[in-house]
Amino acid sequence: MIIATTYNLYRDGQKVREGLTTTNVTESGLIPNKSYSYQVSALNEAGESILSAALVVKTPYSAPTGVTLSSSTLALTTGGNRTLTATIAPSTAQQQVNWKTGDAATATVDTNGKVIAVKAGTVTITAESKTDTSKKATCTVTITDPAGGG
C-alpha cells in the first residue's frame, strides 16, 4: 500500500502550497467577501494524485470603517420626500444600514432611506452600519410648510 507523504493545495486552479504534511492550513492576504475554490492532491513516490473535489470558501466581510450619506442636509416641504443613500467603507464591508429618525412626528425614514416630511421642523436622520452600530452618518432635515399652506 502506498501512503501519501505530502499534500499540495490549489486555490482557484493554481498551486499555492506544496509539500504540506498536515491537513490544516491557514491562509492570509485573501480578499474580503470573495469566494475561493480549494482542491488538494496527495503526493508520494508514485506521483501526484488527481485533484480532490472543489471546496468553495467565502471570506468574511471587512469590518466597516465609516458610513457616508448622499447628503448631510435636506430641505423638504411638509408631505415631500427624498431618498438618502448610505455607503459603508470599505467597499468590501457589508453594505447594510439601519435607518433611524430623531423624531417620527416630524419625519419618517423607511428601510431604503426614503425620508418623508410629516410636519414643519428640524430632525436628524441617522444611518448606522448593521454590523458595527458605532459607524454612522447623519443628515439634518429641515421641513417647512408649503407656500400658502399651514
C-alpha positions as CSV (number, residue, x, y, z in Angstrom):
1,M,0.0,0.0,0.0
2,I,1.3,3.5,-1.0
3,I,0.6,6.2,1.5
4,A,0.7,9.9,0.8
5,T,3.6,11.6,2.3
6,T,2.8,15.2,1.4
7,Y,-0.1,17.3,0.1
8,N,-0.4,20.1,-2.4
9,L,-3.0,22.9,-2.0
10,Y,-4.6,24.6,-5.0
11,R,-6.7,27.8,-4.9
12,D,-8.8,28.7,-8.0
13,G,-6.8,26.1,-10.0
14,Q,-3.3,27.4,-9.1
15,K,-0.9,25.6,-6.7
16,V,-0.5,27.8,-3.7
17,R,1.2,25.4,-1.3
18,E,3.2,22.2,-1.8
19,G,4.9,19.7,0.4
20,L,2.3,20.1,3.2
21,T,2.5,17.4,5.9
22,T,-0.7,18.5,7.7
23,T,-4.3,18.7,6.6
24,N,-4.8,22.1,8.3
25,V,-3.9,25.3,6.5
26,T,-4.4,28.9,7.3
27,E,-4.1,31.5,4.6
28,S,-3.7,35.2,4.9
29,G,-3.9,38.1,2.5
30,L,-7.2,37.0,0.9
31,I,-9.7,39.5,-0.4
32,P,-12.7,40.0,1.9
33,N,-16.1,39.0,0.8
34,K,-14.8,36.8,-2.1
35,S,-15.3,33.1,-2.9
36,Y,-12.3,30.9,-3.4
37,S,-12.2,27.3,-4.7
38,Y,-9.8,24.9,-3.0
39,Q,-8.6,21.5,-4.1
40,V,-6.0,19.1,-2.6
41,S,-3.7,16.5,-4.2
42,A,-1.7,13.8,-2.4
43,L,1.9,13.2,-3.4
44,N,4.1,10.1,-2.8
45,E,6.7,8.1,-4.6
46,A,4.1,7.1,-7.2
47,G,3.5,10.8,-8.1
48,E,0.7,13.3,-7.6
49,S,-2.9,12.2,-7.3
50,I,-5.8,13.8,-9.2
51,L,-7.2,16.9,-7.5
52,S,-9.9,16.4,-4.9
53,A,-13.4,17.7,-5.4
54,A,-13.5,21.5,-5.0
55,L,-14.4,23.1,-1.7
56,V,-15.7,26.7,-2.1
57,V,-15.0,29.0,0.8
58,K,-16.2,32.6,1.1
59,T,-14.1,35.0,3.1
60,P,-15.9,37.2,5.6
61,Y,-16.8,40.9,5.0
62,S,-14.3,43.6,6.1
63,A,-15.0,45.4,9.2
64,P,-16.8,48.7,8.5
65,T,-14.6,51.8,9.0
66,G,-17.3,54.5,8.3
67,V,-20.6,55.5,6.8
68,T,-21.3,58.4,4.4
69,L,-24.6,59.7,3.2
70,S,-25.5,61.1,-0.2
71,S,-26.4,64.4,1.6
72,S,-25.7,65.8,5.0
73,T,-28.6,68.3,4.9
74,L,-32.0,68.2,3.2
75,A,-34.7,70.9,2.8
76,L,-38.2,69.5,2.3
77,T,-41.7,70.8,2.5
78,T,-44.4,69.1,4.5
79,G,-45.6,66.0,2.6
80,G,-42.5,65.9,0.5
81,N,-39.9,63.1,0.4
82,R,-36.3,62.4,-0.7
83,T,-34.3,59.2,-0.6
84,L,-30.9,59.2,1.0
85,T,-28.2,56.7,0.0
86,A,-25.7,55.3,2.5
87,T,-22.3,53.9,1.6
88,I,-20.2,51.9,4.0
89,A,-16.4,52.0,3.8
90,P,-14.5,50.0,2.7
91,S,-16.5,48.6,-0.3
92,T,-15.7,45.0,1.0
93,A,-17.7,45.7,4.2
94,Q,-21.4,44.6,4.4
95,Q,-23.4,47.4,2.8
96,Q,-26.4,47.2,5.1
97,V,-27.6,50.0,7.4
98,N,-30.3,50.7,9.9
99,W,-32.2,53.9,9.3
100,K,-33.4,56.0,12.3
101,T,-35.3,59.2,12.7
102,G,-34.8,61.5,15.7
103,D,-38.5,62.4,15.7
104,A,-41.1,60.4,13.8
105,A,-43.7,63.1,14.3
106,T,-41.5,65.4,12.2
107,A,-40.2,63.0,9.6
108,T,-40.1,59.3,9.0
109,V,-37.5,57.2,7.2
110,D,-38.0,53.7,5.8
111,T,-35.6,50.8,5.4
112,N,-34.5,52.1,2.0
113,G,-33.6,55.6,3.3
114,K,-36.7,57.3,2.0
115,V,-37.4,60.3,4.2
116,I,-41.0,61.6,4.3
117,A,-41.6,65.1,5.8
118,V,-44.6,64.9,8.2
119,K,-44.6,68.4,9.7
120,A,-42.5,71.6,9.9
121,G,-39.4,71.4,12.0
122,T,-35.9,70.0,12.0
123,V,-35.0,66.4,12.5
124,T,-31.8,64.2,12.3
125,I,-31.9,61.1,10.2
126,T,-29.2,58.5,11.0
127,A,-27.8,55.6,9.0
128,E,-25.7,53.1,11.0
129,S,-23.9,50.0,9.9
130,K,-25.8,46.9,10.8
131,T,-22.5,45.1,11.7
132,D,-21.0,47.9,13.8
133,T,-23.5,50.4,15.1
134,S,-20.7,52.8,16.2
135,K,-20.2,53.5,12.5
136,K,-22.9,56.0,11.4
137,A,-23.7,59.2,9.5
138,T,-26.4,61.8,9.9
139,C,-28.4,64.1,7.8
140,T,-30.2,67.2,9.2
141,V,-33.6,67.6,7.6
142,T,-35.3,71.0,7.7
143,I,-39.0,70.9,6.9
144,T,-41.2,73.9,6.1
145,D,-44.9,74.2,5.3
146,P,-45.6,74.7,1.6
147,A,-46.1,78.3,0.5
148,G,-49.6,79.4,1.2
149,G,-50.2,76.4,3.5
150,G,-50.4,75.9,7.1
